[in-house]
Amino acid sequence: MVKNLKFLRQRAGISQQQLADMVGLSQQSINKYENHDIEPDISALIAFANYFNTSVDFLVGNTEIDHVIEPVAPYDLTKDEAEVIDGYRRLSRSEKESIKNVIANYNKKRGA
């Protein structure tokens, strides 16, 4: 069973048939993946992950991170910088946009 498939589908507000149509599978396959011990092949897992903008790891229950895990560049951060980033990561999408706008406005004022 794909641990988080049903959760993601219900959160998106779509039926098994709608999901099946979007990823090119049958509704019966979606039902088996959600409710029985039937495992999809890797191409189906990738299709689900792409559709829900998540990772295969989240689908199968290997991580609690329910979004695409983006590569990050290593930075040597101060404690204050790390706290700002940690706080930023807890914000909603609209709050993050507000913060980005504030930074852009400060940079414009300084000519950066």
N, C-alpha and C positions, 0 to 999 in steps of 0.2 A: 504494500500500500504506500502511496506517495503521501507522506505525513501532512503536508500543508497545501495540497492541491485544492481540496474542498474549501478550506479557509480562504484561499486567494480568490477562488471562483465566487464564493458567496460575498466576499468583501467587494468584488467588482460588480455584483448584482446581475450576474449572467447565469443562464441555465447550462446544464451539461451539454445540451444540444448546441447552444450558441458557442460554447468553448470548442466543442468538437468541430464545428464549421470553421472556426477561426484558425485551428491548427491542423486541419485536414485529417481528422480521425472520426470514428463513429461515436455516437452517444454511449453505446454499450461499452466501448473501451474506456471512456471517461468514468463511467459508473464502476467498472472493475478496478480502475486505478484508485478511486476514492474509497471504495467500500469493501474491497476484497484484497487478498494478498497477491495481486497481480502487479508486477513491476513493468513499467514502460521501458522501451529501449532508449538509448541515449539521445537519439534524434528527437523523440517525443519529449523527453525531459528538457532538452534545449529549446524546443518550440514553446513549451509551457513557460520556461524561464524568460524567454524573449517576450512573450505575450504579456506576462505580468510584471515585466521589468524587475526581475528578481534573479537570484542565483539558483543553480541546481542544488547547491548545498542547502539553501533554505527549503526548497521543495522537499528534499528527502530528510530534513530534520537535523542536518549537521551544524546549523548555525541558527541563531535567533535574529540575525540581521536579515530583514525582509526586503531589502532593496539591492540593486546591483552593487557589488563590492568593487569600487573603483580603485585603480592603482594610485598609490600616493608616493610622492617624492619625499625622501627623508630630509628632515630639517632638524637643525640643532636649536631647539626652542628654549627660551627662558621659562621660568615657572609662570610668569604673568601671561606670556604668549600661549602656553599650553592651556591655562585656565580659560582664556578667551576662545580658543578653538573648541575646548570641551563644551563651553556654554553655547557656542554657535551651533554645534551639532545637535543640541537638544531643542533648538528652535523649530517652529513650523516653517513651511516653505515661504509663506508670505513674510514672516518675521526675518528670515534670512535675506529676502529681497530688500527689505527695509534697511538692514545693516549694510548690504552692498551699496545701496544708494547713498547712505551716509558717508561711507568710505570714498565713493566716487566724488561726492561733493567736496569733501575735505581735500582730496587730491587736486581737484580743479582749482580750488582757492590757492593752493601752493604752486600750481603750474606743473604738477607732476604728470 
